[in-house]
Amino acid sequence: MALPAATVCLALVVAGCLGGPDTPDPVTIGFLANASIAAQPGWTVGWPVNVGQSIGENQTAALTVAAPPGWSARYLKPSLNLSTSGSNLTSFLLVDIPSDTADGRYDVAVSAGVAGQSASATATVEVSRPTTNLLQNGSAVSMDYVGFLESNEVFDTSMWSVARAGLDKWPDFANSSATRVELDFNPLQLTLGTGQVIKGWELGLQNMSLGQAKALIIPPELAYGRFFDQVLNLTEEQAIYNETTVSAFTAAYGEPPTLDAEYKHPFFGWTVRVADIDNVSQEVVVQNLPQASETYKPLGVNATVSNLSSATGSFELRYAPEVGQGTTSFLDTGEVVELNATNFTVRWQTEHRQTLAPYTLYFLVYVRTAS
């Protein structure tokens, strides 16, 4: 007996034979920029790898990568916390190509696992040693790029496909990109060697070729950093009494001096006493009152008081720095970069207007046109 038409239709729907909404994949993974790139041996390359999930709330995606033998690879964030179903986030993958790699096509496979489900994708690198059309000073070039930090935060890009994705965004970029639309994202036009871009780009783009991609890892001194080196003695003699002026004291301590009042030294951290004020000349005598054998932290470096003597009117500070140790001084920040038996060297960062000045910058760059 023939079934009624309505019954047949219902059976087909249950069986999945009729069209309906597609079920989203539980896990997705893909590349926000060119999955297939060309590069040269010895370069670092990379991709923004975007991962999504439709499993549920607060899911963790574990990222893995399989690079060719001898190549090294790392994610800036090897796991991503996807807070809601349907959300997606991006982690940057960096891959080092050995300098002895033969010309040829190589695969880099990425995968993401979420709650027992997984997805995978493959990028390719065409390794070659081009001898013509190499970028040099004077080359006019059009570049796409993505700029990001070791923290995985994007601070700039010319690519709409990246800007609109789920990203960790540097605060400045989060603000600037909030109202921008697709038409606002375009390749950067520049002439190499003319100072239009930071020094790290001027150097990193040399000898690239049309159609090639590269990861640039640029230290602060070749980006937005401004530095100077200061050599300091490990042992420093200090006077018990110092002279200053009322205006200088007020600027340093935040209030005018009061005779016999005690204050905390804004640099060294020990107690000082106002020993004398000359109201005519506006000169102030300040008495330093450090504790013998006490350790203070001028510059953020441990310094111990020794040889405190009222007879000589002086004492010594003996610094105990370590190479790589961070330092501070009012507005400037720095790092101990050298140390020997008698002195140490601090490299001060003096650029404060550019928020990216202290950081190593990462860029994925793509040569779109060149002449």
Secondary structure as GFF3:
##gff-version 3
##sequence-region A 1 371
A	DSSP	alpha_helix	5	15	.	.	.	ID=ss1
A	DSSP	beta_strand	27	31	.	.	.	ID=ss2
A	DSSP	beta_strand	36	39	.	.	.	ID=ss3
A	DSSP	beta_strand	44	53	.	.	.	ID=ss4
A	DSSP	beta_strand	59	66	.	.	.	ID=ss5
A	DSSP	beta_strand	72	75	.	.	.	ID=ss6
A	DSSP	beta_strand	79	82	.	.	.	ID=ss7
A	DSSP	beta_strand	88	96	.	.	.	ID=ss8
A	DSSP	beta_strand	104	114	.	.	.	ID=ss9
A	DSSP	beta_strand	117	127	.	.	.	ID=ss10
A	DSSP	beta_strand	140	148	.	.	.	ID=ss11
A	DSSP	beta_strand	153	157	.	.	.	ID=ss12
A	DSSP	alpha_helix	160	163	.	.	.	ID=ss13
A	DSSP	beta_strand	168	169	.	.	.	ID=ss14
A	DSSP	alpha_helix	171	177	.	.	.	ID=ss15
A	DSSP	three_ten_helix	182	184	.	.	.	ID=ss16
A	DSSP	beta_strand	188	191	.	.	.	ID=ss17
A	DSSP	alpha_helix	199	204	.	.	.	ID=ss18
A	DSSP	beta_strand	213	218	.	.	.	ID=ss19
A	DSSP	three_ten_helix	220	222	.	.	.	ID=ss20
A	DSSP	beta_strand	227	233	.	.	.	ID=ss21
A	DSSP	beta_strand	235	239	.	.	.	ID=ss22
A	DSSP	beta_strand	241	245	.	.	.	ID=ss23
A	DSSP	alpha_helix	246	253	.	.	.	ID=ss24
A	DSSP	beta_strand	262	264	.	.	.	ID=ss25
A	DSSP	beta_strand	271	278	.	.	.	ID=ss26
A	DSSP	beta_strand	283	289	.	.	.	ID=ss27
A	DSSP	beta_strand	295	296	.	.	.	ID=ss28
A	DSSP	three_ten_helix	298	300	.	.	.	ID=ss29
A	DSSP	beta_strand	303	309	.	.	.	ID=ss30
A	DSSP	beta_strand	314	319	.	.	.	ID=ss31
A	DSSP	beta_strand	326	329	.	.	.	ID=ss32
A	DSSP	beta_strand	332	339	.	.	.	ID=ss33
A	DSSP	beta_strand	343	349	.	.	.	ID=ss34
A	DSSP	beta_strand	361	370	.	.	.	ID=ss35
###
